[in-house]
Structures are given as C-alpha cells and as structure tokens.
Amino acid sequence: MAIELIYFAWVREAIGKDGESVSPPAEVVTIADLVRWLSALSPGYSEAFAEPDRLRAAIDQDFVAFDAAITGAREIAIFPPVTGGSGIGG
C-alpha cells in the first residue's frame, strides 16, 4: 500500500525533504510502527524520529495517536506539536 507522507518543521529539516510516497512492509500497521520503520532508513530519519514522544501525526488530515492503524491511509503527516492557528484538520 503506497502512502503519501508529509513532514513538517524540524522533522522535514532532519530528513531533507518535505514528503515522499512509501510502501511500508505488512508488519507496519500503526503510526508507531511506521515511525520505527522510517527511523531505520537513514541517519536523517533516525534523527528526525529519535524522540517519538515529541511528535504528532495526522492521517488524512485528522489528528491521531501513535497507536492509530494506518490501514487505508492515503496521507500521513508527521510533525512536532503545533501551537496557534488551526493547521492540519482545521
């Protein structure tokens, strides 16, 4: 399943791109699994996802917890906590 990933703020800076299309392996079923899988891809990903407790996620523009299933997701955004404005899902 191909999923469009979007990265914001220091996550984007550490990875070096603002998004990409990925097809995670079958055992990647939650946001937490996805972050673990991505962190193993390169030092930049490892740096971006080193502290998952400092990250937030949205699936198809709805904020979700890291235990949320990614099945059927078209787009997943990963970003630091947001302050002010409506941002994603607003």
C-alpha positions, -999 to +999 in steps of 0.1 A: +000+000+000+015+033-010+011+062+014+019+098+009+040+111+038+043+148+047+069+161+071+069+195+088+093+217+107+125+201+122+113+166+110+114+179+074+148+195+080+164+163+095+151+141+067+159+166+040+126+166+022+090+177+028+073+144+017+075+112-001+055+081-012+063+049+007+050+014+007+058+000+042+060-037+048+029-056+061+041-056+097+039-018+098+003-014+110+003+017+132+018+052+132+043+040+159+053+011+136+057+035+107+080+058+127+101+028+139+104+016+103+112+050+089+139+056+116+159+027+103+161+041+067+190+065+073+207+087+098+184+117+089+153+096+096+169+083+128+175+118+139+140+130+129+123+102+148+147+098+177+121+111+202+087+099+190+071+113+222+079+148+208+060+141+175+024+143+164+006+126+135-024+130+113-040+105+089-059+121+060-058+154+079-072+141+112-050+142+143-044+106+156-025+089+184+006+068+176-014+036+181-037+045+153-039+020+124-026+032+091-047+007+070-064+026+042-045+058+049-039+079+018-018+106+035+001+107+068+016+139+082+043+138+109+052+169+128+062+185+161+034+197+184+016+227+168+007+259+186-017+285+174-038+285+142-059+256+130-032+239+110-040+204+098-076+193+100-087+229+106 
